[in-house]
């Protein structure tokens, strides 16, 4: 682990240390440090859940990074990690903050993408602008999808509304006061024929 830390470029970190590091070969090392229920994380490592979620998303036609390897870094503390190829693209958070006209033009397509997730039974608790990428070839992809549930059929209207509230909560916490929320909801209710992914 120390070799990876020494060689890698830290892209994300929190008070407990690095979370995502870019390695010299271009791969990303993502580190998972559970805060609670270590016994459960030892039985089902977060890195393996992340990799499995990537597989399930791909099976449902959603673009995600491809995980190449999972491992323990400290099993006693339930710290696991995985290597994956970065997904090319730009986060919607960056577009919103720096290229607002482009983001506004994408709003109907974004609403359609969120609706597609819900129709495919995907409940993404961490649904927010930083976790959705605009892909170079068009469409969207997801990153940081550990906190996710999969249903056999489409989400109920209650679950879909709750999921949209996760996004609204992110906007409030980020103090984004001028987000076109009503336009997004209206576009969500009136899906277009644009490609969702």
CORZIDA-V722250 format. One record per helix or strand of 2 or more residues. SS is the DSSP state (~ for helix, > for strand). FROM is the first residue (numbers start at 0). TO is the last residue. Records with the same first field share a line. If there is no record, write none. Layout:
# CORZIDA-V722250
SS->FROM-TO, FROM-TO
This chain:
# CORZIDA-V722250
~->1-6, 37-42, 45-58, 91-97, 99-118, 128-130, 156-172, 180-188
>->8-13, 16-21, 27-32, 62-63, 66-73, 78-83, 89-90, 121-123, 131-133, 139-141, 147-149
